[in-house]
């Protein structure tokens, strides 16, 4: 590289400095209040530091559904809600490195205009009126970068909005920040050469997952009540699992993906989707209905013209259980959570029809891996080259891949379609099966750099099924979560098990995923509510009925 060419390191430093300067002085944590570097759990900081007042804490600890009711009744203004979340998001950035862009002044201006509209008309602009919503870095916003982790995309602000950004604006949402991703959004952790690594606010030595890990970290810390990420191999569900929050991975065509930035632009063998993340299933339902009801199929030809179809509470479920996928055995706390959930479902009267046969999963994982590197790494290489940016070690498969020809790619498409047919055939063989209950990942979460298997999520991207990842327990380093003594299922299983350290992840949440068939978003959300009632009937209320009452 000649000395006249851009230098990726200088660009990265400049971008990080610019991001730090976007945080107003009043949102910068006083030095004497900063937690020490060895304080791993920083989720307690907002309450324990004394830096947030009671109103700010009340607002940022509320659900989106509650906040919207408060704004609609004019008990709270969108401006004060937005200011509270901007302050808490700024703290999250300083403690976990979860943002790529931050624009509080713009957000507050939007919030003020929404408050004025409500004051004058007495009506909200839409079902998300006044609610701050965070966005993953790849969502284009006019005038702002969408670098997706590449230094060559720094200083190239978007000339147009992603369609979803415009949808959210029509619904009344307030945009205020964008969140960190891995390089090209193709790593199960959130680290890149521009912004660095995002930490899990529950334990900063551990990953918040990827590729929507900036979102999961921000939401878990309380800097966002509702955030939007994407999923092409597990990029919504893995971050949700690593931090213990909820998400919906919809089938392609339910939510618009038009005009978003991609690290693998044009790759459509397995389709990327976007969806919400939140601490509340109720908020996931609220968002999903609101977005679908905008009828984005009138502006995005790839959105299916399927209105939101309310599903009444499902009292009895027929479920198959995926105990392992035949490739990687889940770590002990995940297996324990799965067993305990199955027993509670049985006790609640649900039908467990047996073990889901994982025979097809290995082929799905193989196809996914081939599809991602089918261009021989050209897409990523082309984005690294202009600034001399090096390949990250996590991208080795892309750097070493050989490009497939058109004929070979078509054969992959044929294999994918046949696998989808066989998967559906297997599903229908269970006669009235409602869902598969499965691990989201083999881990609760894991130390930075050690996340190495996405097969449990990726299979459902290949078949394009509707999936919810939900929290249902925590790790204990005591007797019941000791390392497994079982024979590894494969070399990668051996590696996963060897890196499991129960004391390292002690107290971290565990997520499972509930899988429905393709385009059954409404059903899988309703079924998740039913599962949650069985898992913890004393504390889980009827979320569907609450959402209906609110919207």
C-alpha positions as CSV (number, residue, x, y, z in Angstrom):
1,X,0.0,0.0,0.0
2,X,1.5,3.4,-1.0
3,X,1.8,6.1,1.6
4,X,-0.8,8.2,-0.4
5,X,-3.6,5.6,0.2
6,X,-5.9,5.9,3.2
7,X,-4.7,4.1,6.4
8,X,-7.4,2.1,8.1
9,X,-5.9,2.6,11.6
10,X,-6.0,6.4,11.3
11,X,-9.5,6.2,10.0
12,X,-10.6,4.0,12.9
13,X,-9.0,6.3,15.5
14,X,-10.7,9.3,13.9
15,X,-14.1,7.6,13.8
16,X,-13.8,6.6,17.5
17,X,-12.8,10.1,18.5
18,X,-15.8,11.5,16.6
19,X,-18.1,9.1,18.3
20,X,-16.8,10.0,21.7
21,X,-17.3,13.7,20.9
22,X,-21.0,13.0,20.0
23,X,-21.7,12.4,23.7
24,X,-22.6,15.8,25.2
25,X,-20.8,16.9,28.3
26,X,-23.9,16.4,30.5
27,X,-24.0,12.7,29.4
28,X,-20.4,11.9,30.2
29,X,-20.0,9.9,33.4
30,X,-18.1,11.9,36.0
31,X,-14.7,10.3,36.5
32,X,-15.2,9.7,40.1
33,X,-18.4,7.7,39.4
34,X,-16.9,5.4,36.7
35,X,-16.8,1.8,37.8
36,X,-13.4,0.2,38.0
37,X,-12.3,-1.9,35.0
38,X,-12.5,-5.0,37.0
39,X,-16.2,-4.5,37.8
40,X,-17.7,-7.0,35.4
41,X,-21.4,-6.5,36.0
42,X,-22.3,-2.9,35.1
43,X,-26.0,-3.3,34.8
44,X,-26.2,-2.1,38.4
45,X,-24.5,1.2,37.6
46,X,-27.5,3.3,36.8
47,X,-29.1,2.7,40.1
48,X,-26.0,2.5,42.3
49,X,-24.1,5.4,40.9
50,X,-26.5,8.1,42.0
51,X,-26.0,9.7,38.6
52,X,-29.5,9.1,37.4
53,X,-32.5,10.7,39.1
54,X,-35.6,8.8,40.1
55,X,-37.6,9.9,37.1
56,X,-34.8,8.9,34.6
57,X,-34.6,5.5,36.3
58,X,-38.4,5.0,36.3
59,X,-38.5,5.8,32.6
60,X,-35.6,3.7,31.4
61,X,-36.7,0.7,33.6
62,X,-40.2,0.7,32.1
63,X,-41.4,-1.4,29.2
64,X,-42.2,0.2,25.8
65,X,-45.8,-0.6,26.3
66,X,-45.9,1.3,29.6
67,X,-43.9,4.2,28.2
68,X,-46.3,4.6,25.2
69,X,-49.3,4.7,27.6
70,X,-47.6,7.4,29.7
71,X,-46.8,9.5,26.6
72,X,-50.3,9.1,25.1
73,X,-51.9,10.2,28.4
74,X,-49.3,13.1,28.5
75,X,-48.1,11.9,31.9
76,X,-44.7,11.8,30.3
77,X,-43.5,13.8,27.4
78,X,-41.5,12.2,24.5
79,X,-38.8,14.8,25.2
80,X,-38.2,13.7,28.8
81,X,-38.3,10.0,27.7
82,X,-35.9,10.6,24.9
83,X,-33.5,12.6,27.2
84,X,-33.6,9.7,29.7
85,X,-32.7,7.1,27.2
86,X,-30.1,9.2,25.5
87,X,-28.3,9.6,28.9
88,X,-28.5,5.9,29.7
89,X,-27.4,5.0,26.1
90,X,-24.4,7.3,26.6
91,X,-23.5,5.5,29.8
92,X,-23.9,2.2,28.1
93,X,-21.5,3.3,25.4
94,X,-18.9,4.4,27.9
95,X,-19.1,1.1,29.8
96,X,-19.6,-1.4,27.0
97,X,-18.7,0.2,23.7
98,X,-22.0,-0.6,22.1
99,X,-22.7,2.3,19.8
100,X,-21.5,3.4,16.3
101,X,-23.5,6.6,16.1
102,X,-25.2,8.9,18.6
103,X,-27.4,11.9,17.8
104,X,-29.2,13.1,20.9
105,X,-29.8,16.6,19.7
106,X,-31.6,15.3,16.6
107,X,-33.6,12.9,18.7
108,X,-34.7,15.5,21.2
109,X,-35.8,17.8,18.3
110,X,-37.9,15.0,16.9
111,X,-39.4,14.2,20.3
112,X,-40.3,17.9,20.8
113,X,-42.2,18.0,17.5
114,X,-44.1,14.8,18.5
115,X,-45.0,16.4,21.8
116,X,-46.3,19.5,20.0
117,X,-48.3,17.4,17.6
118,X,-50.0,15.6,20.5
119,X,-50.6,18.8,22.3
120,X,-52.3,20.4,19.3
121,X,-54.3,17.4,18.0
122,X,-54.8,15.3,21.1
123,X,-53.8,12.3,18.9
124,X,-50.5,10.3,18.6
125,X,-48.9,10.1,15.2
126,X,-48.9,6.3,15.4
127,X,-48.7,3.3,17.8
128,X,-45.1,4.1,18.6
129,X,-45.6,7.8,19.1
130,X,-42.7,9.3,21.0
131,X,-40.8,6.0,21.7
132,X,-37.0,6.0,21.3
133,X,-35.9,3.0,19.3
134,X,-32.3,2.0,18.7
135,X,-31.1,0.7,15.3
136,X,-28.4,-1.7,14.3
137,X,-25.6,0.0,12.3
138,X,-26.7,-1.4,8.9
139,X,-29.9,0.6,8.9
140,X,-29.3,3.5,6.6
141,X,-30.2,7.0,7.9
142,X,-29.7,10.0,5.6
143,X,-26.5,11.8,6.5
144,X,-25.1,9.0,8.7
145,X,-22.5,6.3,8.1
146,X,-23.4,2.6,7.9
147,X,-19.9,1.2,8.1
148,X,-20.9,-2.4,9.2
149,X,-17.4,-2.6,10.6
150,X,-15.3,-1.5,7.6
151,X,-13.0,1.5,7.7
152,X,-13.5,2.0,4.0
153,X,-17.2,2.9,4.7
154,X,-16.3,5.6,7.2
155,X,-17.2,9.0,6.0
156,X,-19.7,7.8,3.4
157,X,-23.0,8.9,4.8
158,X,-26.2,7.4,3.5
159,X,-28.1,9.3,0.8
160,X,-31.3,7.5,1.6
161,X,-33.1,5.9,4.5
162,X,-33.8,2.2,4.9
163,X,-37.4,1.6,4.3
164,X,-37.9,0.4,7.9
165,X,-36.4,3.7,9.2
166,X,-39.2,5.5,7.3
167,X,-41.8,3.1,8.5
168,X,-40.7,3.7,12.1
169,X,-40.9,7.4,11.5
170,X,-44.5,7.1,10.3
171,X,-45.3,5.1,13.4
172,X,-44.0,7.9,15.6
173,X,-40.7,6.4,16.8
174,X,-37.7,8.5,17.8
175,X,-34.3,7.5,16.4
176,X,-31.3,8.4,18.6
177,X,-28.5,5.9,18.1
178,X,-27.0,3.1,16.0
179,X,-25.3,0.1,17.5
180,X,-22.1,-1.9,16.9
181,X,-21.7,-5.0,14.8
182,X,-18.9,-7.4,13.7
183,X,-17.1,-7.0,10.4
184,X,-19.7,-7.5,7.6
185,X,-22.2,-8.6,10.3
186,X,-20.9,-12.2,9.8
187,X,-19.4,-13.0,13.2
188,X,-21.3,-14.3,16.2
189,X,-19.7,-11.7,18.4
190,X,-19.6,-7.9,17.9
191,X,-16.1,-6.8,17.1
192,X,-14.5,-5.0,14.2
193,X,-11.4,-3.0,13.3
194,X,-13.2,0.4,13.4
195,X,-15.1,0.5,16.7
196,X,-13.5,-2.5,18.5
197,X,-15.3,-5.0,20.7
198,X,-18.7,-4.6,22.5
199,X,-18.8,-6.1,26.0
200,X,-21.7,-7.9,27.7
201,X,-23.0,-5.5,30.5
202,X,-23.8,-8.5,32.7
203,X,-20.1,-9.5,32.6
204,X,-17.7,-7.5,30.6
205,X,-15.4,-10.4,30.1
206,X,-18.1,-12.2,28.1
207,X,-19.6,-11.5,24.7
208,X,-23.1,-10.0,24.1
209,X,-23.2,-12.1,20.9
210,X,-23.4,-11.0,17.3
211,X,-24.1,-9.7,14.9
212,X,-26.7,-7.6,16.7
213,X,-24.6,-7.5,19.9
214,X,-24.5,-3.7,20.2
215,X,-28.3,-3.9,20.4
216,X,-28.3,-6.6,23.0
217,X,-25.7,-4.8,25.2
218,X,-27.6,-1.5,24.9
219,X,-31.0,-3.0,25.8
220,X,-29.6,-5.1,28.6
221,X,-28.0,-2.1,30.2
222,X,-31.2,-0.1,29.9
223,X,-30.1,2.3,27.2
224,X,-32.8,1.2,24.9
225,X,-36.2,-0.3,25.6
226,X,-36.7,-1.6,22.1
227,X,-34.0,-2.1,19.4
228,X,-34.0,-3.5,15.9
229,X,-31.4,-6.0,14.7
230,X,-31.0,-8.5,11.8
231,X,-30.6,-12.2,11.5
232,X,-29.0,-14.3,8.7
233,X,-27.6,-17.1,10.8
234,X,-28.6,-16.3,14.3
235,X,-27.7,-12.6,14.6
236,X,-30.8,-11.7,16.5
237,X,-31.2,-14.9,18.6
238,X,-27.5,-15.3,19.6
239,X,-27.3,-11.8,21.1
240,X,-30.6,-12.3,22.9
241,X,-29.4,-15.6,24.3
242,X,-26.0,-14.1,25.4
243,X,-27.8,-11.3,27.4
244,X,-31.1,-13.0,28.4
245,X,-33.6,-10.9,26.5
246,X,-36.3,-11.6,23.9
247,X,-36.3,-11.5,20.1
248,X,-38.3,-12.6,17.1
249,X,-36.6,-14.0,14.0
250,X,-39.4,-13.6,11.4
251,X,-39.6,-15.4,8.1
252,X,-38.5,-13.4,5.1
253,X,-41.2,-11.1,3.8
254,X,-42.9,-10.1,7.0
255,X,-40.7,-7.1,7.8
256,X,-39.2,-4.9,5.1
257,X,-35.4,-5.2,4.6
258,X,-35.2,-2.8,1.7
259,X,-32.3,-0.3,1.4
260,X,-30.2,-1.7,4.2
261,X,-26.4,-2.0,4.1
262,X,-25.0,-5.5,3.8
263,X,-21.5,-6.9,4.1
264,X,-22.5,-9.5,1.5
265,X,-24.6,-7.4,-0.8
266,X,-26.5,-9.5,-3.3
267,X,-26.3,-12.8,-1.3
268,X,-29.8,-14.2,-1.4
269,X,-29.2,-17.9,-1.1
270,X,-30.2,-17.5,2.5
271,X,-32.1,-14.3,3.2
272,X,-31.4,-11.8,5.9
273,X,-34.3,-10.6,8.0
274,X,-34.7,-8.0,10.7
275,X,-36.6,-8.1,13.9
276,X,-37.0,-6.5,17.4
277,X,-35.1,-7.2,20.6
278,X,-36.5,-6.3,24.1
279,X,-36.6,-7.3,27.7
280,X,-40.3,-7.8,27.2
281,X,-42.2,-10.3,25.0
282,X,-45.1,-7.9,25.3
283,X,-43.0,-5.2,23.5
284,X,-42.0,-7.6,20.8
285,X,-45.6,-8.3,20.0
286,X,-46.5,-4.6,20.1
287,X,-43.7,-3.7,17.7
288,X,-44.4,-6.6,15.3
289,X,-48.1,-5.8,14.9
290,X,-47.4,-2.1,14.5
291,X,-44.8,-2.6,11.7
292,X,-46.8,-5.2,9.8
293,X,-49.9,-3.0,10.0
294,X,-48.1,-0.3,8.0
295,X,-48.5,-2.5,4.9
296,X,-44.9,-2.1,3.8
297,X,-45.7,-4.3,0.8
298,X,-47.0,-1.2,-0.9
299,X,-43.4,0.2,-1.1
300,X,-41.2,-2.9,-0.8
301,X,-42.0,-5.6,-3.5
302,X,-40.4,-8.3,-1.3
303,X,-42.8,-7.8,1.6
304,X,-45.6,-10.3,1.6
305,X,-49.1,-8.7,1.7
306,X,-50.1,-10.5,4.9
307,X,-51.8,-8.4,7.5
308,X,-51.2,-9.1,11.2
309,X,-53.3,-12.1,12.2
310,X,-54.2,-12.1,15.9
311,X,-53.8,-15.5,17.6
312,X,-55.9,-16.2,20.7
313,X,-54.1,-17.7,23.7
314,X,-53.1,-21.3,23.0
315,X,-54.0,-23.5,26.0
316,X,-52.3,-26.7,24.9
317,X,-49.2,-27.2,22.8
318,X,-47.8,-30.1,20.9
319,X,-44.0,-29.8,21.0
320,X,-41.0,-31.8,19.8
321,X,-37.7,-31.3,21.7
322,X,-34.3,-30.9,20.0
323,X,-32.0,-32.1,22.7
324,X,-28.9,-31.8,20.5
325,X,-28.4,-31.3,16.8
326,X,-26.0,-34.3,16.3
327,X,-23.0,-32.0,15.9
328,X,-22.6,-30.0,19.2
329,X,-23.9,-31.0,22.6
330,X,-25.2,-28.0,24.5
331,X,-23.2,-27.0,27.6
332,X,-24.7,-28.3,30.9
333,X,-26.8,-25.2,31.9
334,X,-28.5,-25.1,28.5
335,X,-29.3,-28.8,28.7
336,X,-30.6,-28.3,32.2
337,X,-32.8,-25.4,31.2
338,X,-34.2,-27.5,28.4
339,X,-35.0,-30.4,30.7
340,X,-36.6,-28.2,33.3
341,X,-38.7,-26.4,30.8
342,X,-39.9,-29.7,29.3
343,X,-40.9,-31.0,32.7
344,X,-42.8,-27.8,33.5
345,X,-44.6,-28.0,30.1
346,X,-45.6,-31.6,30.8
347,X,-46.8,-30.6,34.3
348,X,-48.9,-27.8,32.7
349,X,-50.7,-30.3,30.4
350,X,-48.8,-29.8,27.2
351,X,-48.0,-32.7,24.9
352,X,-44.3,-33.4,24.4
353,X,-44.3,-35.7,21.4
354,X,-40.7,-36.8,21.7
355,X,-37.3,-35.9,20.3
356,X,-37.0,-33.9,17.1
357,X,-34.9,-35.9,14.7
358,X,-31.8,-33.8,13.9
359,X,-30.7,-35.8,10.9
360,X,-31.3,-32.9,8.5
361,X,-29.5,-30.3,10.6
362,X,-26.0,-31.3,9.6
363,X,-26.8,-30.7,5.9
364,X,-28.4,-27.4,6.7
365,X,-25.3,-26.2,8.6
366,X,-23.1,-27.3,5.7
367,X,-25.2,-25.5,3.2
368,X,-25.3,-22.3,5.3
369,X,-21.5,-22.3,5.5
370,X,-21.1,-22.8,1.8
371,X,-23.6,-20.1,0.9
372,X,-21.8,-17.5,3.0
373,X,-18.5,-17.9,1.3
374,X,-19.7,-18.7,-2.2
375,X,-18.2,-15.5,-3.6
376,X,-14.7,-16.6,-2.4
377,X,-14.6,-13.7,0.0
378,X,-14.7,-11.1,-2.8
379,X,-17.3,-8.9,-1.1
380,X,-15.4,-8.6,2.1
381,X,-12.0,-8.4,0.4
382,X,-13.3,-5.6,-1.8
383,X,-14.3,-3.6,1.3
384,X,-11.1,-4.2,3.2
385,X,-8.7,-3.3,0.3
386,X,-9.3,0.4,-0.2
387,X,-7.8,1.3,3.2
388,X,-5.4,-1.7,3.6
389,X,-7.5,-3.1,6.4
390,X,-6.5,-6.6,7.5
391,X,-8.7,-9.6,7.8
392,X,-9.9,-10.2,11.3
393,X,-9.0,-13.7,12.6
394,X,-12.8,-14.5,12.9
395,X,-13.0,-14.1,9.1
396,X,-10.6,-16.8,8.2
397,X,-13.2,-18.9,6.3
398,X,-13.9,-16.0,4.0
399,X,-10.3,-15.2,3.4
400,X,-9.5,-18.7,2.4
401,X,-12.7,-19.6,0.4
402,X,-12.7,-20.4,-3.3
403,X,-15.4,-18.8,-5.4
404,X,-18.2,-21.0,-6.7
405,X,-19.2,-20.8,-10.3
406,X,-22.8,-20.2,-11.4
407,X,-23.5,-23.9,-12.0
408,X,-22.2,-24.9,-8.5
409,X,-24.2,-22.2,-6.9
410,X,-27.3,-23.4,-8.6
411,X,-26.7,-26.9,-7.3
412,X,-26.6,-25.4,-3.8
413,X,-29.9,-23.8,-4.4
414,X,-31.3,-27.1,-5.4
415,X,-29.9,-28.8,-2.3
416,X,-31.4,-26.0,-0.1
417,X,-34.8,-26.4,-1.7
418,X,-34.8,-30.1,-1.3
419,X,-33.8,-29.7,2.4
420,X,-36.6,-27.3,2.9
421,X,-39.0,-29.8,1.4
422,X,-37.7,-32.6,3.6
423,X,-37.8,-30.4,6.7
424,X,-41.5,-29.6,6.1
425,X,-42.2,-33.3,5.4
426,X,-40.6,-34.2,8.7
427,X,-42.6,-31.5,10.5
428,X,-45.9,-32.8,9.1
429,X,-45.0,-36.4,10.1
430,X,-45.6,-35.4,13.7
431,X,-49.3,-34.9,13.0
432,X,-50.4,-31.5,14.3
433,X,-47.0,-30.4,15.7
434,X,-47.1,-26.8,16.9
435,X,-43.4,-26.1,17.7
436,X,-39.9,-27.3,18.3
437,X,-38.3,-26.4,21.6
438,X,-34.5,-26.1,21.2
439,X,-31.4,-24.5,22.6
440,X,-30.7,-21.1,21.0
441,X,-26.9,-21.7,21.2
442,X,-24.8,-24.4,23.0
443,X,-23.8,-21.6,25.4
444,X,-25.4,-19.3,27.9
445,X,-22.7,-16.9,26.8
446,X,-18.9,-17.3,26.6
447,X,-15.7,-15.3,26.8
448,X,-14.7,-12.9,24.1
449,X,-13.3,-14.7,21.1
450,X,-14.6,-18.1,22.0
451,X,-18.0,-18.2,20.3
452,X,-17.6,-20.8,17.5
453,X,-20.9,-22.6,16.7
454,X,-24.1,-21.1,15.2
455,X,-25.7,-24.4,14.0
456,X,-28.6,-24.2,16.4
457,X,-29.8,-20.9,14.9
458,X,-28.5,-21.2,11.4
459,X,-30.7,-24.2,10.5
460,X,-33.8,-22.1,10.8
461,X,-32.4,-19.5,8.5
462,X,-32.0,-22.1,5.8
463,X,-35.6,-23.3,6.2
464,X,-36.8,-19.7,6.9
465,X,-39.0,-20.6,10.0
466,X,-40.4,-18.2,12.6
467,X,-38.5,-18.3,15.9
468,X,-38.6,-16.6,19.3
469,X,-35.6,-16.8,21.6
470,X,-36.6,-16.3,25.2
471,X,-34.9,-16.4,28.6
472,X,-35.7,-19.2,31.0
473,X,-33.1,-19.7,33.6
474,X,-29.6,-18.9,34.8
475,X,-26.3,-20.7,35.1
476,X,-25.2,-22.1,38.4
477,X,-21.6,-23.2,38.9
478,X,-22.7,-25.6,41.6
479,X,-23.2,-29.3,41.3
480,X,-25.9,-29.2,38.6
481,X,-23.9,-27.3,36.0
482,X,-20.6,-29.2,36.1
483,X,-18.8,-29.8,32.8
484,X,-20.1,-32.6,30.7
485,X,-18.4,-36.0,30.8
486,X,-20.2,-37.2,27.6
487,X,-18.2,-38.2,24.6
488,X,-18.1,-35.2,22.2
489,X,-20.3,-35.5,19.1
490,X,-17.6,-34.0,16.8
491,X,-14.4,-32.0,16.9
492,X,-16.2,-28.7,17.2
493,X,-18.3,-30.2,20.0
494,X,-15.0,-31.2,21.8
495,X,-13.8,-27.6,21.4
496,X,-17.1,-26.1,22.7
497,X,-17.1,-28.4,25.7
498,X,-13.5,-27.7,26.5
499,X,-14.1,-23.9,26.7
500,X,-17.1,-24.3,29.0
501,X,-16.3,-22.8,32.4
502,X,-19.2,-22.8,34.9
503,X,-17.7,-20.3,37.3
504,X,-16.9,-17.9,34.4
505,X,-20.6,-17.8,33.4
506,X,-22.1,-18.2,36.8
507,X,-25.4,-16.3,37.1
508,X,-25.6,-15.6,33.4
509,X,-29.0,-16.1,31.7
510,X,-29.9,-19.1,29.6
511,X,-32.2,-18.8,26.5
512,X,-34.1,-21.4,24.6
513,X,-35.8,-20.9,21.2
514,X,-39.3,-21.9,20.2
515,X,-39.6,-22.7,16.5
516,X,-42.8,-22.5,14.4
517,X,-43.3,-23.1,10.7
518,X,-42.6,-20.4,8.1
519,X,-44.7,-17.2,8.3
520,X,-46.1,-18.1,11.7
521,X,-44.9,-15.1,13.6
522,X,-48.2,-14.4,15.3
523,X,-48.5,-18.1,16.4
524,X,-44.9,-18.4,17.7
525,X,-45.3,-15.3,19.8
526,X,-48.6,-16.6,21.3
527,X,-46.9,-20.0,21.9
528,X,-44.0,-18.3,23.7
529,X,-46.4,-16.7,26.0
530,X,-47.9,-20.1,26.8
531,X,-44.5,-21.6,27.4
532,X,-43.6,-18.7,29.8
533,X,-46.7,-19.3,31.8
534,X,-45.8,-22.9,32.2
535,X,-42.2,-22.1,33.2
536,X,-43.1,-19.4,35.7
537,X,-46.9,-19.2,36.1
538,X,-46.8,-17.1,39.3
539,X,-45.1,-14.1,37.5
540,X,-46.0,-14.3,33.8
541,X,-49.2,-12.4,33.0
542,X,-51.3,-12.6,29.8
543,X,-49.1,-10.6,27.4
544,X,-51.3,-11.0,24.4
545,X,-54.4,-9.6,26.1
546,X,-52.4,-6.6,27.5
547,X,-51.1,-5.8,24.0
548,X,-54.6,-6.0,22.6
549,X,-55.8,-3.6,25.3
550,X,-53.0,-1.2,24.4
551,X,-53.4,-1.3,20.6
